[in-house]
Amino acid sequence: MSPISEADLDRLADYTAGLLDQRERERVDALIATDPVWRDAHETLLAAQPRLDAALAGLGAERLPVDVAAQLDAALVREGEPAATGTPVKARRSWRRLLLSSAAAAAAVVAVFAGVVALSNSGGPTGSTTSNGYRGQGGGAALSAPGRPEDLSGGAATVLHSGTDYTPQNLSTALGANQAKDAATGPQPAAPNAAQNAPGAAPDLGRLDDPQALRGCLAAIVARRGGTPSVVDFARFQGRPAVVVVLATGATHRIVVAGPACGLAGPDELYTTPA
């Protein structure tokens, strides 16, 4: 017989998968820290996670039920019919404008985020470009490589290895810089330790260099916060190794900072900005 109830086991499984909200997660944290039964059950779930992942991976893609596919086909046919005059046309145009503005906003955030990384790394003397595409600095530290698009959770995302030491203020700048870039105050100051943090300067993140591990990390973040990853930066947050992820959520964006254990038992979230 299980030492805790079925309902509590379900809650513990949701906790392990990173699906609980912050208040419920804190309650389970306290139970694991103070109750040996909960602690043993949590350790058992963590030990079983690799076997569960392997079993799920072997199942393959789930086929869309025939009746659901038929309903989708019918809806697409109706969508292709001539639209009636009046409000429906206006609504359709409004949706089209919303989709276009969302796509433009997502592209702007990618550019702005990369710009903040560049600004944060520009505190020292300018160096030359090496044969592998990294820019060398006067003191020998390497700056970030150009971002590369990768097919990750929810679609393609730009992956950076800036090593930047972010702060909550830097992250806020990344979201708002597209509105302030022409302001008279000029660019925001770089993080104090940004020049010392080269690509690879956070060895604790090596596990997430594996695409499968990174996809698992992003899936855990999306499960908790929603949205679609558009930028992933291997960096630091207040001196700690961290993966900084920009999530596109409709017409808005959120930045989530995750620790090296991201994807093992939830997103290992260190910090997040409001959506």
C-alpha positions as protocol buffer text, in pm:
chain_id: "A"
residue {
  index: 1
  type: MET
  ca { x: 0 y: 0 z: 0 }
}
residue {
  index: 2
  type: SER
  ca { x: 124 y: 345 z: -83 }
}
residue {
  index: 3
  type: PRO
  ca { x: 244 y: 544 z: 223 }
}
residue {
  index: 4
  type: ILE
  ca { x: 61 y: 855 z: 96 }
}
residue {
  index: 5
  type: SER
  ca { x: -279 y: 890 z: -69 }
}
residue {
  index: 6
  type: GLU
  ca { x: -339 y: 863 z: -443 }
}
residue {
  index: 7
  type: ALA
  ca { x: -431 y: 1231 z: -454 }
}
residue {
  index: 8
  type: ASP
  ca { x: -103 y: 1322 z: -284 }
}
residue {
  index: 9
  type: LEU
  ca { x: 89 y: 1100 z: -525 }
}
residue {
  index: 10
  type: ASP
  ca { x: -75 y: 1282 z: -817 }
}
residue {
  index: 11
  type: ARG
  ca { x: 22 y: 1614 z: -661 }
}
residue {
  index: 12
  type: LEU
  ca { x: 380 y: 1493 z: -609 }
}
residue {
  index: 13
  type: ALA
  ca { x: 398 y: 1376 z: -972 }
}
residue {
  index: 14
  type: ASP
  ca { x: 277 y: 1719 z: -1089 }
}
residue {
  index: 15
  type: TYR
  ca { x: 541 y: 1878 z: -864 }
}
residue {
  index: 16
  type: THR
  ca { x: 815 y: 1659 z: -1014 }
}
residue {
  index: 17
  type: ALA
  ca { x: 700 y: 1755 z: -1365 }
}
residue {
  index: 18
  type: GLY
  ca { x: 698 y: 2127 z: -1277 }
}
residue {
  index: 19
  type: LEU
  ca { x: 322 y: 2168 z: -1326 }
}
residue {
  index: 20
  type: LEU
  ca { x: 222 y: 2322 z: -991 }
}
residue {
  index: 21
  type: ASP
  ca { x: 175 y: 2692 z: -932 }
}
residue {
  index: 22
  type: GLN
  ca { x: 414 y: 2870 z: -698 }
}
residue {
  index: 23
  type: ARG
  ca { x: 198 y: 2849 z: -383 }
}
residue {
  index: 24
  type: GLU
  ca { x: 129 y: 2477 z: -422 }
}
residue {
  index: 25
  type: ARG
  ca { x: 493 y: 2413 z: -513 }
}
residue {
  index: 26
  type: GLU
  ca { x: 607 y: 2580 z: -190 }
}
residue {
  index: 27
  type: ARG
  ca { x: 372 y: 2358 z: 12 }
}
residue {
  index: 28
  type: VAL
  ca { x: 517 y: 2045 z: -147 }
}
residue {
  index: 29
  type: ASP
  ca { x: 871 y: 2181 z: -92 }
}
residue {
  index: 30
  type: ALA
  ca { x: 793 y: 2206 z: 280 }
}
residue {
  index: 31
  type: LEU
  ca { x: 647 y: 1854 z: 293 }
}
residue {
  index: 32
  type: ILE
  ca { x: 953 y: 1705 z: 121 }
}
residue {
  index: 33
  type: ALA
  ca { x: 1184 y: 1894 z: 357 }
}
residue {
  index: 34
  type: THR
  ca { x: 1004 y: 1791 z: 678 }
}
residue {
  index: 35
  type: ASP
  ca { x: 824 y: 1461 z: 610 }
}
residue {
  index: 36
  type: PRO
  ca { x: 1040 y: 1149 z: 546 }
}
residue {
  index: 37
  type: VAL
  ca { x: 748 y: 974 z: 370 }
}
residue {
  index: 38
  type: TRP
  ca { x: 712 y: 1257 z: 120 }
}
residue {
  index: 39
  type: ARG
  ca { x: 1089 y: 1278 z: 77 }
}
residue {
  index: 40
  type: ASP
  ca { x: 1118 y: 904 z: 1 }
}
residue {
  index: 41
  type: ALA
  ca { x: 827 y: 920 z: -244 }
}
residue {
  index: 42
  type: HIS
  ca { x: 985 y: 1218 z: -421 }
}
residue {
  index: 43
  type: GLU
  ca { x: 1322 y: 1042 z: -452 }
}
residue {
  index: 44
  type: THR
  ca { x: 1147 y: 734 z: -591 }
}
residue {
  index: 45
  type: LEU
  ca { x: 972 y: 944 z: -856 }
}
residue {
  index: 46
  type: LEU
  ca { x: 1298 y: 1113 z: -954 }
}
residue {
  index: 47
  type: ALA
  ca { x: 1472 y: 776 z: -988 }
}
residue {
  index: 48
  type: ALA
  ca { x: 1190 y: 647 z: -1211 }
}
residue {
  index: 49
  type: GLN
  ca { x: 1187 y: 956 z: -1437 }
}
residue {
  index: 50
  type: PRO
  ca { x: 1454 y: 837 z: -1688 }
}
residue {
  index: 51
  type: ARG
  ca { x: 1269 y: 506 z: -1738 }
}
residue {
  index: 52
  type: LEU
  ca { x: 941 y: 691 z: -1784 }
}
residue {
  index: 53
  type: ASP
  ca { x: 1096 y: 927 z: -2038 }
}
residue {
  index: 54
  type: ALA
  ca { x: 1241 y: 632 z: -2232 }
}
residue {
  index: 55
  type: ALA
  ca { x: 906 y: 453 z: -2232 }
}
residue {
  index: 56
  type: LEU
  ca { x: 721 y: 762 z: -2354 }
}
residue {
  index: 57
  type: ALA
  ca { x: 981 y: 824 z: -2625 }
}
residue {
  index: 58
  type: GLY
  ca { x: 923 y: 471 z: -2757 }
}
residue {
  index: 59
  type: LEU
  ca { x: 550 y: 528 z: -2804 }
}
residue {
  index: 60
  type: GLY
  ca { x: 595 y: 756 z: -3103 }
}
residue {
  index: 61
  type: ALA
  ca { x: 362 y: 1032 z: -3215 }
}
residue {
  index: 62
  type: GLU
  ca { x: -6 y: 1011 z: -3123 }
}
residue {
  index: 63
  type: ARG
  ca { x: -232 y: 991 z: -3429 }
}
residue {
  index: 64
  type: LEU
  ca { x: -509 y: 1246 z: -3458 }
}
residue {
  index: 65
  type: PRO
  ca { x: -851 y: 1078 z: -3410 }
}
residue {
  index: 66
  type: VAL
  ca { x: -1045 y: 1044 z: -3736 }
}
residue {
  index: 67
  type: ASP
  ca { x: -1349 y: 1235 z: -3607 }
}
residue {
  index: 68
  type: VAL
  ca { x: -1135 y: 1523 z: -3484 }
}
residue {
  index: 69
  type: ALA
  ca { x: -952 y: 1539 z: -3819 }
}
residue {
  index: 70
  type: ALA
  ca { x: -1287 y: 1547 z: -4001 }
}
residue {
  index: 71
  type: GLN
  ca { x: -1408 y: 1835 z: -3786 }
}
residue {
  index: 72
  type: LEU
  ca { x: -1089 y: 2029 z: -3853 }
}
residue {
  index: 73
  type: ASP
  ca { x: -1122 y: 1969 z: -4228 }
}
residue {
  index: 74
  type: ALA
  ca { x: -1481 y: 2092 z: -4220 }
}
residue {
  index: 75
  type: ALA
  ca { x: -1378 y: 2404 z: -4027 }
}
residue {
  index: 76
  type: LEU
  ca { x: -1105 y: 2478 z: -4282 }
}
residue {
  index: 77
  type: VAL
  ca { x: -1354 y: 2441 z: -4568 }
}
residue {
  index: 78
  type: ARG
  ca { x: -1591 y: 2684 z: -4397 }
}
residue {
  index: 79
  type: GLU
  ca { x: -1304 y: 2926 z: -4343 }
}
residue {
  index: 80
  type: GLY
  ca { x: -1229 y: 2918 z: -4716 }
}
residue {
  index: 81
  type: GLU
  ca { x: -1584 y: 3014 z: -4816 }
}
residue {
  index: 82
  type: PRO
  ca { x: -1659 y: 3378 z: -4917 }
}
residue {
  index: 83
  type: ALA
  ca { x: -1700 y: 3590 z: -4608 }
}
residue {
  index: 84
  type: ALA
  ca { x: -2026 y: 3773 z: -4542 }
}
residue {
  index: 85
  type: THR
  ca { x: -2019 y: 4152 z: -4547 }
}
residue {
  index: 86
  type: GLY
  ca { x: -2012 y: 4357 z: -4229 }
}
residue {
  index: 87
  type: THR
  ca { x: -1870 y: 4256 z: -3893 }
}
residue {
  index: 88
  type: PRO
  ca { x: -1715 y: 3914 z: -3989 }
}
residue {
  index: 89
  type: VAL
  ca { x: -1487 y: 4082 z: -4246 }
}
residue {
  index: 90
  type: LYS
  ca { x: -1383 y: 4341 z: -3991 }
}
residue {
  index: 91
  type: ALA
  ca { x: -1313 y: 4070 z: -3735 }
}
residue {
  index: 92
  type: ARG
  ca { x: -1104 y: 3875 z: -3986 }
}
residue {
  index: 93
  type: ARG
  ca { x: -897 y: 4182 z: -4066 }
}
residue {
  index: 94
  type: SER
  ca { x: -850 y: 4246 z: -3695 }
}
residue {
  index: 95
  type: TRP
  ca { x: -719 y: 3893 z: -3646 }
}
residue {
  index: 96
  type: ARG
  ca { x: -486 y: 3936 z: -3942 }
}
residue {
  index: 97
  type: ARG
  ca { x: -348 y: 4259 z: -3796 }
}
residue {
  index: 98
  type: LEU
  ca { x: -303 y: 4088 z: -3458 }
}
residue {
  index: 99
  type: LEU
  ca { x: -110 y: 3798 z: -3611 }
}
residue {
  index: 100
  type: LEU
  ca { x: 113 y: 4030 z: -3811 }
}
residue {
  index: 101
  type: SER
  ca { x: 183 y: 4253 z: -3511 }
}
residue {
  index: 102
  type: SER
  ca { x: 261 y: 3949 z: -3294 }
}
residue {
  index: 103
  type: ALA
  ca { x: 510 y: 3818 z: -3550 }
}
residue {
  index: 104
  type: ALA
  ca { x: 675 y: 4160 z: -3575 }
}
residue {
  index: 105
  type: ALA
  ca { x: 692 y: 4188 z: -3197 }
}
residue {
  index: 106
  type: ALA
  ca { x: 856 y: 3846 z: -3169 }
}
residue {
  index: 107
  type: ALA
  ca { x: 1118 y: 3943 z: -3426 }
}
residue {
  index: 108
  type: ALA
  ca { x: 1182 y: 4269 z: -3239 }
}
residue {
  index: 109
  type: VAL
  ca { x: 1238 y: 4090 z: -2909 }
}
residue {
  index: 110
  type: VAL
  ca { x: 1491 y: 3854 z: -3071 }
}
residue {
  index: 111
  type: ALA
  ca { x: 1683 y: 4152 z: -3208 }
}
residue {
  index: 112
  type: VAL
  ca { x: 1662 y: 4352 z: -2886 }
}
residue {
  index: 113
  type: PHE
  ca { x: 1768 y: 4057 z: -2670 }
}
residue {
  index: 114
  type: ALA
  ca { x: 2073 y: 3997 z: -2888 }
}
residue {
  index: 115
  type: GLY
  ca { x: 2147 y: 4371 z: -2871 }
}
residue {
  index: 116
  type: VAL
  ca { x: 2145 y: 4370 z: -2492 }
}
residue {
  index: 117
  type: VAL
  ca { x: 2388 y: 4077 z: -2494 }
}
residue {
  index: 118
  type: ALA
  ca { x: 2618 y: 4273 z: -2725 }
}
residue {
  index: 119
  type: LEU
  ca { x: 2596 y: 4586 z: -2510 }
}
residue {
  index: 120
  type: SER
  ca { x: 2667 y: 4387 z: -2195 }
}
residue {
  index: 121
  type: ASN
  ca { x: 2981 y: 4243 z: -2353 }
}
residue {
  index: 122
  type: SER
  ca { x: 3116 y: 4572 z: -2494 }
}
residue {
  index: 123
  type: GLY
  ca { x: 3277 y: 4704 z: -2176 }
}
residue {
  index: 124
  type: GLY
  ca { x: 3635 y: 4613 z: -2273 }
}
residue {
  index: 125
  type: PRO
  ca { x: 3865 y: 4681 z: -2568 }
}
residue {
  index: 126
  type: THR
  ca { x: 3753 y: 4564 z: -2907 }
}
residue {
  index: 127
  type: GLY
  ca { x: 3930 y: 4255 z: -3035 }
}
residue {
  index: 128
  type: SER
  ca { x: 3950 y: 4065 z: -3362 }
}
residue {
  index: 129
  type: THR
  ca { x: 3733 y: 3789 z: -3498 }
}
residue {
  index: 130
  type: THR
  ca { x: 3883 y: 3440 z: -3475 }
}
residue {
  index: 131
  type: SER
  ca { x: 3845 y: 3166 z: -3734 }
}
residue {
  index: 132
  type: ASN
  ca { x: 3564 y: 2997 z: -3541 }
}
residue {
  index: 133
  type: GLY
  ca { x: 3348 y: 3310 z: -3541 }
}
residue {
  index: 134
  type: TYR
  ca { x: 3409 y: 3426 z: -3183 }
}
residue {
  index: 135
  type: ARG
  ca { x: 3538 y: 3773 z: -3108 }
}
residue {
  index: 136
  type: GLY
  ca { x: 3845 y: 3791 z: -2892 }
}
residue {
  index: 137
  type: GLN
  ca { x: 3882 y: 4062 z: -2623 }
}
residue {
  index: 138
  type: GLY
  ca { x: 4192 y: 4244 z: -2509 }
}
residue {
  index: 139
  type: GLY
  ca { x: 4230 y: 4025 z: -2200 }
}
residue {
  index: 140
  type: GLY
  ca { x: 4193 y: 3703 z: -2396 }
}
residue {
  index: 141
  type: ALA
  ca { x: 3828 y: 3634 z: -2302 }
}
residue {
  index: 142
  type: ALA
  ca { x: 3595 y: 3540 z: -2584 }
}
residue {
  index: 143
  type: LEU
  ca { x: 3270 y: 3720 z: -2648 }
}
residue {
  index: 144
  type: SER
  ca { x: 2950 y: 3554 z: -2763 }
}
residue {
  index: 145
  type: ALA
  ca { x: 2926 y: 3364 z: -3087 }
}
residue {
  index: 146
  type: PRO
  ca { x: 2657 y: 3464 z: -3336 }
}
residue {
  index: 147
  type: GLY
  ca { x: 2319 y: 3316 z: -3241 }
}
residue {
  index: 148
  type: ARG
  ca { x: 2218 y: 3008 z: -3434 }
}
residue {
  index: 149
  type: PRO
  ca { x: 1858 y: 2903 z: -3501 }
}
residue {
  index: 150
  type: GLU
  ca { x: 1767 y: 2561 z: -3363 }
}
residue {
  index: 151
  type: ASP
  ca { x: 1448 y: 2355 z: -3384 }
}
residue {
  index: 152
  type: LEU
  ca { x: 1353 y: 2340 z: -3017 }
}
residue {
  index: 153
  type: SER
  ca { x: 1035 y: 2306 z: -2812 }
}
residue {
  index: 154
  type: GLY
  ca { x: 751 y: 2484 z: -2993 }
}
residue {
  index: 155
  type: GLY
  ca { x: 957 y: 2582 z: -3301 }
}
residue {
  index: 156
  type: ALA
  ca { x: 1288 y: 2742 z: -3400 }
}
residue {
  index: 157
  type: ALA
  ca { x: 1466 y: 2953 z: -3139 }
}
residue {
  index: 158
  type: THR
  ca { x: 1787 y: 3156 z: -3155 }
}
residue {
  index: 159
  type: VAL
  ca { x: 2049 y: 2999 z: -2925 }
}
residue {
  index: 160
  type: LEU
  ca { x: 2322 y: 3223 z: -2781 }
}
residue {
  index: 161
  type: HIS
  ca { x: 2622 y: 3144 z: -2559 }
}
residue {
  index: 162
  type: SER
  ca { x: 2696 y: 3495 z: -2430 }
}
residue {
  index: 163
  type: GLY
  ca { x: 2806 y: 3410 z: -2075 }
}
residue {
  index: 164
  type: THR
  ca { x: 2655 y: 3747 z: -1973 }
}
residue {
  index: 165
  type: ASP
  ca { x: 2593 y: 3796 z: -1601 }
}
residue {
  index: 166
  type: TYR
  ca { x: 2233 y: 3921 z: -1607 }
}
residue {
  index: 167
  type: THR
  ca { x: 2044 y: 4101 z: -1334 }
}
residue {
  index: 168
  type: PRO
  ca { x: 1669 y: 4170 z: -1301 }
}
residue {
  index: 169
  type: GLN
  ca { x: 1743 y: 4518 z: -1436 }
}
residue {
  index: 170
  type: ASN
  ca { x: 1915 y: 4377 z: -1748 }
}
residue {
  index: 171
  type: LEU
  ca { x: 1623 y: 4148 z: -1819 }
}
residue {
  index: 172
  type: SER
  ca { x: 1376 y: 4435 z: -1793 }
}
residue {
  index: 173
  type: THR
  ca { x: 1595 y: 4630 z: -2034 }
}
residue {
  index: 174
  type: ALA
  ca { x: 1582 y: 4338 z: -2280 }
}
residue {
  index: 175
  type: LEU
  ca { x: 1203 y: 4359 z: -2289 }
}
residue {
  index: 176
  type: GLY
  ca { x: 1176 y: 4737 z: -2304 }
}
residue {
  index: 177
  type: ALA
  ca { x: 1478 y: 4837 z: -2509 }
}
residue {
  index: 178
  type: ASN
  ca { x: 1285 y: 4840 z: -2838 }
}
residue {
  index: 179
  type: GLN
  ca { x: 1081 y: 5129 z: -2699 }
}
residue {
  index: 180
  type: ALA
  ca { x: 1378 y: 5315 z: -2552 }
}
residue {
  index: 181
  type: LYS
  ca { x: 1649 y: 5263 z: -2814 }
}
residue {
  index: 182
  type: ASP
  ca { x: 1603 y: 5616 z: -2958 }
}
residue {
  index: 183
  type: ALA
  ca { x: 1578 y: 5787 z: -2619 }
}
residue {
  index: 184
  type: ALA
  ca { x: 1833 y: 6054 z: -2536 }
}
residue {
  index: 185
  type: THR
  ca { x: 1964 y: 5860 z: -2238 }
}
residue {
  index: 186
  type: GLY
  ca { x: 2137 y: 5613 z: -2467 }
}
residue {
  index: 187
  type: PRO
  ca { x: 2195 y: 5241 z: -2400 }
}
residue {
  index: 188
  type: GLN
  ca { x: 2164 y: 5094 z: -2054 }
}
residue {
  index: 189
  type: PRO
  ca { x: 2493 y: 5014 z: -1870 }
}
residue {
  index: 190
  type: ALA
  ca { x: 2631 y: 4663 z: -1900 }
}
residue {
  index: 191
  type: ALA
  ca { x: 2626 y: 4418 z: -1612 }
}
residue {
  index: 192
  type: PRO
  ca { x: 2939 y: 4454 z: -1391 }
}
residue {
  index: 193
  type: ASN
  ca { x: 3072 y: 4104 z: -1462 }
}
residue {
  index: 194
  type: ALA
  ca { x: 2967 y: 4077 z: -1827 }
}
residue {
  index: 195
  type: ALA
  ca { x: 3315 y: 4118 z: -1974 }
}
residue {
  index: 196
  type: GLN
  ca { x: 3454 y: 3828 z: -1771 }
}
residue {
  index: 197
  type: ASN
  ca { x: 3185 y: 3578 z: -1875 }
}
residue {
  index: 198
  type: ALA
  ca { x: 3287 y: 3416 z: -2202 }
}
residue {
  index: 199
  type: PRO
  ca { x: 3107 y: 3132 z: -2384 }
}
residue {
  index: 200
  type: GLY
  ca { x: 3172 y: 2817 z: -2185 }
}
residue {
  index: 201
  type: ALA
  ca { x: 3237 y: 3018 z: -1868 }
}
residue {
  index: 202
  type: ALA
  ca { x: 2943 y: 2839 z: -1701 }
}
residue {
  index: 203
  type: PRO
  ca { x: 3051 y: 2471 z: -1710 }
}
residue {
  index: 204
  type: ASP
  ca { x: 2750 y: 2367 z: -1500 }
}
residue {
  index: 205
  type: LEU
  ca { x: 2535 y: 2422 z: -1810 }
}
residue {
  index: 206
  type: GLY
  ca { x: 2720 y: 2161 z: -2016 }
}
residue {
  index: 207
  type: ARG
  ca { x: 2436 y: 1909 z: -1984 }
}
residue {
  index: 208
  type: LEU
  ca { x: 2200 y: 2150 z: -2161 }
}
residue {
  index: 209
  type: ASP
  ca { x: 2430 y: 2171 z: -2465 }
}
residue {
  index: 210
  type: ASP
  ca { x: 2272 y: 1840 z: -2565 }
}
residue {
  index: 211
  type: PRO
  ca { x: 1969 y: 1926 z: -2785 }
}
residue {
  index: 212
  type: GLN
  ca { x: 1751 y: 1662 z: -2622 }
}
residue {
  index: 213
  type: ALA
  ca { x: 1829 y: 1796 z: -2272 }
}
residue {
  index: 214
  type: LEU
  ca { x: 1764 y: 2153 z: -2388 }
}
residue {
  index: 215
  type: ARG
  ca { x: 1430 y: 2051 z: -2541 }
}
residue {
  index: 216
  type: GLY
  ca { x: 1334 y: 1889 z: -2210 }
}
residue {
  index: 217
  type: CYS
  ca { x: 1429 y: 2208 z: -2025 }
}
residue {
  index: 218
  type: LEU
  ca { x: 1223 y: 2428 z: -2259 }
}
residue {
  index: 219
  type: ALA
  ca { x: 928 y: 2188 z: -2240 }
}
residue {
  index: 220
  type: ALA
  ca { x: 932 y: 2219 z: -1860 }
}
residue {
  index: 221
  type: ILE
  ca { x: 942 y: 2599 z: -1884 }
}
residue {
  index: 222
  type: VAL
  ca { x: 657 y: 2610 z: -2137 }
}
residue {
  index: 223
  type: ALA
  ca { x: 451 y: 2368 z: -1925 }
}
residue {
  index: 224
  type: ARG
  ca { x: 469 y: 2613 z: -1635 }
}
residue {
  index: 225
  type: ARG
  ca { x: 465 y: 2949 z: -1811 }
}
residue {
  index: 226
  type: GLY
  ca { x: 317 y: 2887 z: -2158 }
}
residue {
  index: 227
  type: GLY
  ca { x: 434 y: 3068 z: -2470 }
}
residue {
  index: 228
  type: THR
  ca { x: 690 y: 2975 z: -2736 }
}
residue {
  index: 229
  type: PRO
  ca { x: 1070 y: 3000 z: -2685 }
}
residue {
  index: 230
  type: SER
  ca { x: 1221 y: 3254 z: -2927 }
}
residue {
  index: 231
  type: VAL
  ca { x: 1566 y: 3318 z: -2773 }
}
residue {
  index: 232
  type: VAL
  ca { x: 1782 y: 3095 z: -2550 }
}
residue {
  index: 233
  type: ASP
  ca { x: 2101 y: 3235 z: -2395 }
}
residue {
  index: 234
  type: PHE
  ca { x: 2355 y: 3025 z: -2203 }
}
residue {
  index: 235
  type: ALA
  ca { x: 2462 y: 3284 z: -1949 }
}
residue {
  index: 236
  type: ARG
  ca { x: 2458 y: 3369 z: -1577 }
}
residue {
  index: 237
  type: PHE
  ca { x: 2208 y: 3534 z: -1347 }
}
residue {
  index: 238
  type: GLN
  ca { x: 2347 y: 3728 z: -1053 }
}
residue {
  index: 239
  type: GLY
  ca { x: 2665 y: 3521 z: -1073 }
}
residue {
  index: 240
  type: ARG
  ca { x: 2496 y: 3179 z: -1104 }
}
residue {
  index: 241
  type: PRO
  ca { x: 2504 y: 2965 z: -1421 }
}
residue {
  index: 242
  type: ALA
  ca { x: 2167 y: 3003 z: -1592 }
}
residue {
  index: 243
  type: VAL
  ca { x: 1977 y: 2958 z: -1917 }
}
residue {
  index: 244
  type: VAL
  ca { x: 1784 y: 3275 z: -2005 }
}
residue {
  index: 245
  type: VAL
  ca { x: 1478 y: 3208 z: -2223 }
}
residue {
  index: 246
  type: VAL
  ca { x: 1253 y: 3460 z: -2399 }
}
residue {
  index: 247
  type: LEU
  ca { x: 895 y: 3327 z: -2432 }
}
residue {
  index: 248
  type: ALA
  ca { x: 661 y: 3477 z: -2691 }
}
residue {
  index: 249
  type: THR
  ca { x: 307 y: 3473 z: -2550 }
}
residue {
  index: 250
  type: GLY
  ca { x: 76 y: 3621 z: -2812 }
}
residue {
  index: 251
  type: ALA
  ca { x: 144 y: 3994 z: -2834 }
}
residue {
  index: 252
  type: THR
  ca { x: 351 y: 3997 z: -2512 }
}
residue {
  index: 253
  type: HIS
  ca { x: 674 y: 3838 z: -2393 }
}
residue {
  index: 254
  type: ARG
  ca { x: 819 y: 3692 z: -2076 }
}
residue {
  index: 255
  type: ILE
  ca { x: 1180 y: 3615 z: -1981 }
}
residue {
  index: 256
  type: VAL
  ca { x: 1242 y: 3306 z: -1767 }
}
residue {
  index: 257
  type: VAL
  ca { x: 1577 y: 3233 z: -1600 }
}
residue {
  index: 258
  type: ALA
  ca { x: 1640 y: 2862 z: -1533 }
}
residue {
  index: 259
  type: GLY
  ca { x: 1920 y: 2689 z: -1342 }
}
residue {
  index: 260
  type: PRO
  ca { x: 2144 y: 2398 z: -1452 }
}
residue {
  index: 261
  type: ALA
  ca { x: 1888 y: 2138 z: -1332 }
}
residue {
  index: 262
  type: CYS
  ca { x: 1627 y: 2265 z: -1579 }
}
residue {
  index: 263
  type: GLY
  ca { x: 1432 y: 1972 z: -1727 }
}
residue {
  index: 264
  type: LEU
  ca { x: 1534 y: 1715 z: -1465 }
}
residue {
  index: 265
  type: ALA
  ca { x: 1247 y: 1775 z: -1223 }
}
residue {
  index: 266
  type: GLY
  ca { x: 1074 y: 2082 z: -1361 }
}
residue {
  index: 267
  type: PRO
  ca { x: 1217 y: 2407 z: -1498 }
}
residue {
  index: 268
  type: ASP
  ca { x: 1452 y: 2486 z: -1203 }
}
residue {
  index: 269
  type: GLU
  ca { x: 1324 y: 2843 z: -1230 }
}
residue {
  index: 270
  type: LEU
  ca { x: 1542 y: 3112 z: -1072 }
}
residue {
  index: 271
  type: TYR
  ca { x: 1357 y: 3424 z: -1187 }
}
residue {
  index: 272
  type: THR
  ca { x: 1087 y: 3539 z: -1427 }
}
residue {
  index: 273
  type: THR
  ca { x: 959 y: 3870 z: -1554 }
}
residue {
  index: 274
  type: PRO
  ca { x: 586 y: 3946 z: -1576 }
}
residue {
  index: 275
  type: ALA
  ca { x: 423 y: 3859 z: -1908 }
}
